[in-house]
């Protein structure tokens, strides 16, 4: 969400990462930071719901997992669009699930 601000900082400041982070906070409104924090909490909540579903006993069927993933991913995308987030933000749910899936597959192979 702060891509434009980060790009501006990279162009205008050649300081340390700490100085760049301070400039980012200065150029980002408090409202934007609160929105980003709330979005992060909501994403974590959606992911938690999905992972809790996966850990149910007995294990849900592949079709049930697909259905639940699609439902939660669609909800996340609607949330992002309602709040006018970037396309990258819309992909966050699927990206996180994919990363955990790949990590799980690697564990199974070892």
N, C-alpha and C positions, 0 to 999 in steps of 0.2 A: 504494500500500500504506500510505502514511503519511497518508491523507486525514483520519482521525480526529484524529491528532496535529496536523496542520496546522490543522484547524478549531478545535481547542482553543487553539492558540497565537494564532490570529487573534482569538478571543474574549477571551483573557486578557492578551495583550500588544499594546500599541499602539506598539511601538518600531519601529526601523528593520528592513528586511529581514534585515540581518546578525544583529540581536538575535533575530529570529524564527527564523532558521536555527539559531542556537546553542541556543535553547530546544527546537527540534525534535530536535536531536541529543541533548540532555540527556534528553528524554522518550522517545526511541526506544532500545530496548535494543540492545546490540551484536549480539546474535543476529539481531534483525530487520534490522539494517543489512547483516550478512553475507548473510542470506537474499536481501535485495533486490539486493545486488551480484551474487550467484550467478545470480539470475534474469535480471538484465540481461545477463550474459555468455552465458547459455543462449539468450536471445532473439537476441542478436547472432549466435550460432553458427547458429541455425535460419535466420535471414535470410541469412547468408552462404552456407549450403548452397543455399537457393533461388536466390539471385542467381547463384551459380556454375553451377547447373543451367541457368538462362536463357541464360548466355553460352556454353554448349556449342556446338561446331561439329560437325556441322550443327545449325542451330537446331531445338529440339524442337517438335513439333506443338502446336497449341492444346490438344488433348486431353491430351497428356502434361503440359503446363504445368498444366492444371486438376487433373489427378490428383496431381501433385507438390505443388501448393499445398494441396489438400485434405488430403493425408497429413501435411504438415508443420504445417498449422494445427490439425488434430486432435491431433497429438502435443503441440503447445504448450498446447492447452486441457486435455488430460489432465494435463500437468505442473502447470498452474495449479490445477486441482482437487485434485490430490494434495497440493499444498502449501498449500491453502486460501487462494488469492489471490482478489482481487476480480474481479467480472465485467469491470471495465475492463481489468484485467491480461489476462484471457482474450482480449480484443479487440486486444491490442497487436500481435500478428503480422500480422493482417489489415489493421490500420490502417497499419502501416509499409509493407506491400506496396502498399496503395492509394495512399499518398502518393508513393511512387517511380513507380508506374504513371502517375499524373496528371502528374508532373513530366516523364516521358518523352513523354507525349502532347503536352504543351505544346512541348517541344523539336522534335518532329516537325512541328508546325503552323508553327513559325517558320522 
